[in-house]
Amino acid sequence: PAFQDFVKVRADRELYVDYIRAQPGKPMVVLLNGLTYSTTQFNAYARQLTKRGLGVLRFDFDGMGRTLLRYAPSTTAFQFDQQVRDVKSLLTVM
């Protein structure tokens, strides 16, 4: 099963998530995009992983991809420590 939607990671923020569940007994891979990238840069790679039965969790950090589009325009700096907390929260929710 696949999931593509926004997931709440803190009171005032949701992140866009693209998730494909792993086949039984297979691990999940979390793909973290870099500055100015989005989940779409991983499309070909994600297809190869899921062909092998691995799960794939991709998401757009605050200020990137579909998350950026939801909250644009961005008027504040994005803090690295907040992004780490967002990842931790997302993994807990998922």
Secondary structure, 3 states (H helix, E strand, C coil): CEEEEEEEEECCEEEEEEEECCCCCCCEEEECCCCCCCHHHHHHHHHHHHHCCCEEEEEECCCCHHHHHHHCCCCCCCCHHHHHHHHHHHHHHC
